[in-house]
Amino acid sequence: MTIDVLTALVLGAASGLAVAALFPHLLTIVPRLRERRQPLWLLITVQTLRAFVVLSILAWCGLRLGAPFAMGAPLIRSYLAGQALSIPFASMLVAIASGVGAALLIVLLDRHILLRTLPPVTVQRTPGADLWKGLLGSFYGAIVEEILSRLFVMTVLVWILSKLPGINTAAVFSMACLLSALAFAAGHLPLAAQTAPLTKPVVTRVLVLNTLAGLVFGAVFWAYGLEHAMAAHFATDVVLQLTVA
C-alpha cells in the first residue's frame, strides 16, 4: 500500500467520524431529519461509510495531482512514512491566528453590513444550549470541507490551470484559491436553504462570508498544507460558534 493510499484512507476515516459528529448539530437546524422512516442510527451509519469511501477517493486524487506542486498533507504523510512527527508550532500558530482573524472579520462584516440587508426574522435559541453541538460539528468543516474544497477542488484547479500557456505560478495558485473559495461558498447554499428562503440578500450573505473564509483557508493550504488549513478552518468555526452562543 502506497503512502498516498494510506494517507487518503486516514483522511477518509477522519471524514467519516466528522460526518457522524455533525449529526447532533444537523438534527437541531434540520429537525425534519427526525421524521424520516429510516432509523436514525442507520442514516448516520450510511452517511459515515459514504463519507469514508468518497472522501478517501477524493483525497487520493488530490494527493496524486498535488504532488508535483507540493500540495498535500505533509504532516500526516511524514508520520505514516515512519518519520518522527514534528509539529511546526510557529506555522500552526499562524494558521490558527489566520482562522481567528477570518472569523472576527466575518462577524464584523455580517453584523454591521450583511445582516442589515435581511428581513427581520425571529430566531429562537437558548443561549449556550447547542454550543457543544456546534463545536462538535466544527470537525466536519475542518476535515470534510477542507479535503473536498482545498485538497481536491483547489488542487485539481491548480493542475488544470498550470497547463495553460503563459501563466505563472502565482497566478495559477491565486486563481485556484479564488475559484475553490467560490465553490466552497456555493456549497453552503443547500444548507442555508433549509433554514431560510434563498432570497438575493440571503444568497449574497452566504457567498460573501464563505468566500472570504475560503480565501483564507486556501492561502493557508497553499503556504503550509492541508493540516494547517484544517486548523485555520477549525479555529474560524469555533470562534463563530462562541460568538453566536
N, C-alpha and C positions, 0 to 999 in steps of 0.2 A: 504494500500500500504506500503510495507516494505521500510526501508531506502535504501537497496541495489537497489531496483527497482527505487525509486525516484532519487537516485544518478545517476544511469545508464541513466535515461531519461534526466536529466540535461546535462550529458556528451554527450548524443546523440544529443540534441538540439544545444549544442555548436559546435558539429561536423558539423551539417547541415549548420550553419551560416558560419563556417570556409570554407566549400566547396564553398558556394556562394561567399565568399570574395576572393577565389583563382582565379575565372574566369577572371578578368581583366589581371592578370599575365599570365594565361594559354593561353588566346587568343593572347598574344604577342609572346610567344615561340612556340605555335602550331597554326599558323594563319589559317590552313585549317579547323579549327573548325567553322569558319565563313561561310564556303562553304556548310555546312550541310543544307539539305532541311528543317529539323526540326527547327522551330523558336528558337532563342537563349534563350528567356525567358522560353520556355517550357523545354529546355535542362537543364537550371540552376535549375528550379523548381524540375524536376525529380531527378536530382543528389543530390539536397539538401534533399529531402524527403528520398531518398535511403540511404544517409549517416546517417540520423537521425535513421532510422529503424535498419540498420546493426550495426552501432556503439553502439546503445543502447543495442542491444543483446550481442555484444562482451564485452562491458563494464560490463554488469551484470554478464557474465560468469567469467570475470577477478576478479570482486569484490567477488563473491562467492568462487572461488577457492583460492583466495589470502588471505581470512580472517584468516585461521589458521597460515599464515606466516607474518601477519601484513603488507600485501601488498595491497594497495588500494589508495583511495583518502581521506585521513583523514580530511583535512580542509573542503572540500565540505560536507562530511558525518556529521561532527560535526555541521556544520551550519544548515543542513537540519534536524538534530535531535533536534534543538532548543537550542543548546548551543551557548554561546556568541562567535562570530568569533574573534579569536585572531591569527593574522598572525605572525608566528615566523620569525622576521626580520633577525636575525643572520643567521639561516639556509637558508633563502631565498637568502641572500646576497652570501652565499657560493655557492648555486646553480647557481645564475646568474654569479658569477665570474668563476665558472667551465665552463659554456657555453661560456663566452667570451674567456677564455683560450683555449678551444677547437677550437673556430673559428680562433684565431690567429695562432694556431699550424697548422690548415688546410691550411690557407693562405700561411704560410711559406713552408710547405711541397709541396703544389701544385706549387707555383711559382718557387721554387728552384730545384725541382726534377721531379714531375709528368708531368707538362706542357711541359717540355723539351723532353718527350718521344712521344708527339703528333705531327703529321704533321702540317705544317703551315696552319692555317685557318683564313681567314679574317672574323671578326665578326663586323657587323655594329651595333653600339649602340650609341645613343645620350646621352651624359653624364647627368645623373640625370633625364632623361625623364621618365623612368619607375621605378624610385625609389619607388614611392608611391604604385605602383602595387606590387612590390616585398615585401614591408613591409606589405601590406595587405595580401599577400599570406603567410607570415610567420605564420599567425594564423593557417593555415592548418597544417603545420609541427608541431607546438607546441601542437595542440589539437588532430587532427585526427591521426597523426603518432604516438604520444605518447600513445594514447588509444590503438591503434592497436598493436604497437611494444612492449610497456612496460606493460601496464595493462593487455593485453590479451596474446600475444605471450610469453613474459618473464614469466608471472605468470603461464601459462599452463606448460611451461618447468620446472619451479620450482616444480610444483605439480607432474609432471611425474618423474623428477629426484629424488625427495625426497623419492620415493617408491623403489628406487634401494637399495639393501643391501650394507652395509659397506661404505656409502658415507656420509661425514659430511656436515654440513650446509653451511660452507664457500665454499666448492667445488660445492655444488648444485647451490648456487647463482652465483658463478663465471662462471660456465658452461652455466647457463641460460642467464646470461648477454652477454657472448660472442656469443652464438648461436642466440639470439634475435638481436644482433647488426649485425650479418652477414645477417640475414633475412631482417632486416631494410635496409641494404646496397643493397641487391639484388632487393628490391622493387623499387629502384630508376633507375634500368636499362631500364624499358619500356619508361620512360620519356626521359632518355638520348638518346634512340634510335630515338626519334622524332626530335632531333637536330643534331645528328651525327651518322654515321655508327658505330656499336658496334665492333670495332676492339679490339685487345688484349690490347693495351695501354689505350683505352677509358674505357674498362671494368675494367681494373686494377685500373685506377684513381677513377672511381665511387665507386668500392668496398672498396678500401683503405680509402678514405676520409670519406665515410659514416659509415664504420665500426668503425673508430676512434671516430666519433661523437656519434654513437650508444653506444659505451662502456662508454663514459662519462655520457650520459643520463641514461643508465642502472644503473650505480653506484649511481647516484643521486636518482633515483627511489627506489633503494634498501635501501638507507640510510634514505630518508625523505618522499617518497611518490610521487604520480602522479603529484600533483600540482607543486612540486619543479622541477620535470623532465620537465614539460611544460615550466616553467620559464627558465630553462637552455637551452632548445631547442629554445625557442623564442629569447633568448639573442644571441645564436650562429647564427641564421638566420639573425637577424638584423645586426650584425657585418659583416657577409658575404655580405649582400646587400649593406652596406655602403662602403665596400672595392672594390666592382665592379662598383659602381655608378659613 
